[in-house]
Amino acid sequence: MPIQHVDLARLSLQDALDLATLVEEEAHERYLELADQMDQHRTPEAARFFRFMAENEAKHGAELAERRRALFSDAPREVRRTMIFDVEAPDYDEARAFMTARAALDIALRCEEKAHAFFVEALPHIREPQVQALFAELRDEEVHHQELVRREIARLPADADTSGEAFVDDPAAQ
């Protein structure tokens, strides 16, 4: 489970907004990490897309944080980053040398699907009506994000064989 030590049934709206903001922050940071890896592998198209995704996650996180501030001012957070892991963020091992933009988009799509699944699975455990409404809104936003990524995928040409096998050297005589 991507969330630990959080009782979803007792989640307040403040805590839910904090949790959602942390999910976006984690995804933002992970996309930046992947972009840096792609820069090191000299795959600028994939790096550019990961930075685009990082910007989107940061924007959504800022919107959620502003919403939280408007409702709860500077009340301290009870939900901590250590309580979540990979709700929406790409897995660390997703990056590959010679990754194409299409491969980067495929990763983003899996992340949006993963986030959607989290909110779908969490909703039956939520008791607070305002938290239910927020999680339903976030679930629906993930569907919208999936549609955006799918449209981007559809605009790209098909990838050539860029699997790891395509770059393996033939054995050399000794």
Secondary structure as UniProt FT lines:
FT   HELIX           8..10
FT   HELIX           13..40
FT   TURN            41..42
FT   HELIX           44..72
FT   TURN            73..74
FT   HELIX           81..83
FT   HELIX           92..94
FT   TURN            97..98
FT   HELIX           101..122
FT   HELIX           123..125
FT   HELIX           129..155
FT   HELIX           164..167
//
